[in-house]
Amino acid sequence: MRIAKKKFSNQSIDADGMKFVDCAFANCAFMYSGGIIPVFERCTLTESCHFEFLDGAANTIMLLRELCQDPFFGPTTRSNLQDFMRTAVRSESLH
């Protein structure tokens, strides 16, 4: 679903599958459950906003946290996450 030129303030917003264009957000919580990744184009954050991870997304975050702390899986998991972040930043700069 696409939303354009709207101002959000002090709200919890379902983010799965959303496309926000030229929107402004102030003190909002983006609720992400692991569905289609939300898109933000030319949006502004004027005050504190954050993501809250629910359902499948929360399970993935918890798994990664546990793997990072595990003596056996930790080093490989942390290395994979660092590689992922470097790749994500590079691919972002190509668009």
N, C-alpha and C positions, 0 to 999 in steps of 0.2 A: 504494500500500500504506500502511496506517495502522499506526503504532506509538504506543502510549500508555504513560505512566508508567514509562519505562525510563531507566536511567542508563547513559550511554556515557562511557568513559574511555580515553584513549590509543588511539583507533581511527581508521581511515579508513572513512568511511561513504558508500556510494553514495546520493546525494541525489535523483537524477532520479525524479520521480513519487512521492516519499515525502511523507507527512503525519505530522508528529511532534506529539503532543499531551501536554502536561505532562511532557516529558522533560527530563533534565539532561545537559549535555555538558561534559566537562572535557578539554582538550587533544586536540581531535578535528579531523580534516581532512574536510570535506564535499567529496566528489568529484562535480562536476557536468559532464555531457557535452553539455548542450544540449537535453535532453528536457523532459518536463513539469516545470514549476517546482515546487520543493519548498515545502511549507507548514510553518511552525513556529507552533504555538498554545500560549501560556502555557509556553514552554520557558525554561530558564535556561542561561546559559553561566557556569560557575564558574571556568574558567581559559581560557587562550589557545586559541581555535578559529579556523579559517580555511577559506576555500573554495579548492579547486584546480580549475581549468577544464581539461577534457579534450576531445578530438575536436572536434565542431562548435562547442562553447562556446569552446574555446581558439582556434580559427580566427577566430571573431568578435572576441575580445579582441585578437588580433594585428592584424586588419584595422583595428579602431578606433584602436589605438595608432599604426599606420603612417599612417592618414589624419590623425590629430591632428598628427603631426609633418611632414606634407607641406606645402610652401609654398603650393600652390594650394588643396588641400582642407582644410587645417588650420583656418583661421578658421571656415568653415561647419560643419565637423564638431564643433569644440569648442562652438560656439553651439548646435547641435542637441542635443548631449549635455547641456548645461546646461538647455535647455528640457525635455528628457526628464526630468531629475532633478526639476525644479520640478513638473512634471505628476505624476510618480510620488509625490512627497511629498503633494501635494494630494489625489490619489485615495486614498492610504493613510489620510488623516485622515477621509475620508468613510465608512470602514467601521467 
